[in-house]
Amino acid sequence: MAYGNALEALADPTRRKVFERLRQGPQAVGRLAAGMPVSRPAVSQHLKVLKEAGLVSEEQEGTRRIYRIDPDGLAKLRAWLDQFWEIALDAFKAEAERSEGDT
């Protein structure tokens, strides 16, 4: 997964809304599209982008496609983002140790 693709996919507010709806569990396009300000085909296109970014997977269930958050893709994105949290924590620790030395 390219992190840029995942971040770019989630930058779109409609895709973010679709992705957030998948937190409730696996869903078909029709259910995801219900109440959205875009058409069902547009939701399908957003799901395609999320799938290509590695954030969503799909499985065929009869004539329907069921979409779900891909835990592997999400874990990879989180691991990448966690690097920045570690940098922030290291900087905080260094500042705390520096301040402790000043007293």
N, C-alpha and C positions, 0 to 999 in steps of 0.2 A: 504494500500500500504506500502510495506517495502521500506524505502528510499534507503537502500543499493541495492535493486533490481533495482530501477530506475536509480541510479547512475551507477551501473554496466552495465545496458542496454545501457546507453548513452556513456559509456566509449569506446565502439566499434565504430571506425570511420564510418563504413558502416551504422550501425544503426543510428548514429547521422545524417548522410547524408539523410537517409530515413525520419527521424523525421523532419529534416529541410525542406525537400520537402513538408511535410504535412502542413507547415505554409501557403502555397498557397491555402489551402482548401482541402476538402475531395477528395480522389483519389482512383482509383482501382489499383491493384497490377501492371498490365501491364503498366500503365502510370508512376507509381513510378519507375519501373524497367528500363524504357527507358533511355538509356544513362549511366546506371550504369555499373561499371566494373564487376558486378556479375550477375548470371542468375536470371530469374524471380522466380524460386523455392527458391533460396537463399534469395531473397527479402521477400518472404512469410515467411520464417523462421525468419528473422530479425523482421518482423512485429509481429510474434507470441511472440517473446521475449518482444517487446515493449508493447504488449497487456497484457502479464502476469505481467509486471512491473507497469501496471496501467496508462501508458502514452498514449496509443492509444486505440480507440474503433473501432468496425467494425459493419457494418450493411449489410444485404443481400439485394441486389437490382437486382432482376431477377436472372441471373446466376452468377453475379459478386458480389464480396465483396468490399464494399467501406470503406476505412480506414480514420480516422480523429484523430486529437489530442484530447485526453480526457481532457477537461478543469478541471474536478474535480481532476484527478490525477496530473495534472500540478500545480494546486493551492496548493495541499497538499505538493508537492515537494518544491514549492516556499516558503510556510509557514515555512517549516523546514529549508530551507536555510536562510530565513530572520532572524532567531534566531542569526545567526553568524554576520549578519549586525548590529543587535542591540548591540551585544557584542562589536563590533568594534566602534560603535558610542558612547557607554558608556565609553569606554577606551579613545576615543578622547576627550570627554567632561571632563573627570577626568583630563587628561593631560592639557587641556586648563585652567581649573580652578586652577590647581597647578601652572602653569606658570603665571597666572594672579596674584596669591598670592605672587610670587617671585618679582614682580615689585614694 
